[in-house]
């Protein structure tokens, strides 16, 4: 079996998940290639692969517009091929199940049939900052459950997310984010803390940031991936209408600090508990089948 895994990652969470998947596929002697969706200078062709994977972060309960545009340009296949989708978001709400509706429908018309879809909870890059402890727990859980999910894909065990009533309509309504992102992106500003490193302009996936005559110019192509403001080493960004939701700086995924002060402790509390409990159960059952002591 030969797999092609195509991904977009705004600030790195989805990329971490993709890298773990690649490791797990290789452990199972699966031939896998990885394709970064934002690299538009490459020629894309899925015909030589048996299975396609799409990975992305959820934006406003949808796949990012850059992912949708990429999917639209995939050629129709001569025969049916299997499709799996992996995605990440900052909260485990069931409404996130609708995020793949548009790309699933587009790919179905191109002879890709969805067999597996997985949603992993990873820390926010907008709205509020999760604690590093929560980031550690999210990533630790993902690392342990991804081998289980990868096994399902390889062994042809289908796994799909549950249907949400009126999901297509809800997803369609929230696609206003595509337009809203372009509008809000023009309102971005860089303040006096800027150190002129140009990291933001160089890393923007849609080339929306220009520096002209030593001034920043923000265009109308922003997809609100938050890479510029999240990764700014000087925390110099104002992100338009959503500035109160700005999150800056990488998370520490590797260390659990028992003395760290918990924030937003009641936010989606029950949903997070159900997510972690569900993952722990799945991991435990898998380990039992593998004869692994816990």
URKACOR-V31391 format. One record per residue. N is the residue number from 1. RES is the residue in one letter. D_FIRST is the distance of its C-alpha to the first C-alpha in whole Angstrom. Layout:
((N,RES,D_FIRST) (N,RES,D_FIRST))
This chain:
((1,X,0) (2,X,4) (3,X,7) (4,X,10) (5,X,13) (6,X,16) (7,X,19) (8,X,23) (9,X,25) (10,X,29) (11,X,30) (12,X,28) (13,X,27) (14,X,23) (15,X,23) (16,X,23) (17,X,21) (18,X,18) (19,X,19) (20,X,19) (21,X,15) (22,X,14) (23,X,16) (24,X,14) (25,X,10) (26,X,11) (27,X,14) (28,X,11) (29,X,9) (30,X,6) (31,X,7) (32,X,9) (33,X,12) (34,X,15) (35,X,17) (36,X,21) (37,X,22) (38,X,26) (39,X,25) (40,X,26) (41,X,27) (42,X,23) (43,X,22) (44,X,19) (45,X,16) (46,X,13) (47,X,13) (48,X,10) (49,X,8) (50,X,6) (51,X,8) (52,X,11) (53,X,13) (54,X,17) (55,X,19) (56,X,23) (57,X,26) (58,X,28) (59,X,31) (60,X,34) (61,X,32) (62,X,30) (63,X,27) (64,X,29) (65,X,30) (66,X,28) (67,X,24) (68,X,26) (69,X,27) (70,X,23) (71,X,22) (72,X,25) (73,X,24) (74,X,20) (75,X,20) (76,X,20) (77,X,17) (78,X,17) (79,X,15) (80,X,14) (81,X,11) (82,X,11) (83,X,13) (84,X,14) (85,X,17) (86,X,19) (87,X,22) (88,X,26) (89,X,29) (90,X,32) (91,X,33) (92,X,32) (93,X,33) (94,X,32) (95,X,33) (96,X,30) (97,X,28) (98,X,29) (99,X,28) (100,X,24) (101,X,26) (102,X,27) (103,X,23) (104,X,22) (105,X,24) (106,X,24) (107,X,20) (108,X,20) (109,X,23) (110,X,20) (111,X,17) (112,X,15) (113,X,16) (114,X,16) (115,X,15) (116,X,16) (117,X,19) (118,X,20) (119,X,24) (120,X,25) (121,X,29) (122,X,29) (123,X,33) (124,X,35) (125,X,35) (126,X,38) (127,X,40) (128,X,41) (129,X,40) (130,X,39) (131,X,40) (132,X,38) (133,X,38) (134,X,36) (135,X,34) (136,X,33) (137,X,33) (138,X,30) (139,X,28) (140,X,29) (141,X,27) (142,X,24) (143,X,23) (144,X,24) (145,X,22) (146,X,19) (147,X,18) (148,X,18) (149,X,17) (150,X,14) (151,X,14) (152,X,14) (153,X,11) (154,X,9) (155,X,11) (156,X,12) (157,X,15) (158,X,17) (159,X,19) (160,X,21) (161,X,24) (162,X,28) (163,X,29) (164,X,32) (165,X,35) (166,X,36) (167,X,33) (168,X,33) (169,X,36) (170,X,36) (171,X,33) (172,X,35) (173,X,38) (174,X,37) (175,X,35) (176,X,39) (177,X,37) (178,X,36) (179,X,39) (180,X,41) (181,X,39) (182,X,40) (183,X,43) (184,X,43) (185,X,42) (186,X,45) (187,X,47) (188,X,45) (189,X,48) (190,X,48) (191,X,51) (192,X,53) (193,X,51) (194,X,49) (195,X,48) (196,X,47) (197,X,44) (198,X,42) (199,X,39) (200,X,39) (201,X,39) (202,X,36) (203,X,34) (204,X,34) (205,X,31) (206,X,33) (207,X,36) (208,X,38) (209,X,41) (210,X,43) (211,X,46) (212,X,49) (213,X,52) (214,X,51) (215,X,50) (216,X,47) (217,X,46) (218,X,44) (219,X,42) (220,X,41) (221,X,37) (222,X,37) (223,X,34) (224,X,36) (225,X,33) (226,X,36) (227,X,34) (228,X,38) (229,X,40) (230,X,38) (231,X,37) (232,X,41) (233,X,42) (234,X,46) (235,X,45) (236,X,47) (237,X,45) (238,X,47) (239,X,44) (240,X,46) (241,X,47) (242,X,45) (243,X,46) (244,X,47) (245,X,43) (246,X,43) (247,X,41) (248,X,41) (249,X,39) (250,X,36) (251,X,36) (252,X,36) (253,X,33) (254,X,33) (255,X,37) (256,X,38) (257,X,42) (258,X,44) (259,X,47) (260,X,45) (261,X,47) (262,X,45) (263,X,45) (264,X,44) (265,X,44) (266,X,44) (267,X,42) (268,X,40) (269,X,40) (270,X,39) (271,X,36) (272,X,35) (273,X,36) (274,X,34) (275,X,31) (276,X,32) (277,X,33) (278,X,30) (279,X,27) (280,X,29) (281,X,29) (282,X,25) (283,X,25) (284,X,28) (285,X,26) (286,X,23) (287,X,25) (288,X,27) (289,X,24) (290,X,23) (291,X,27) (292,X,27) (293,X,31) (294,X,31))
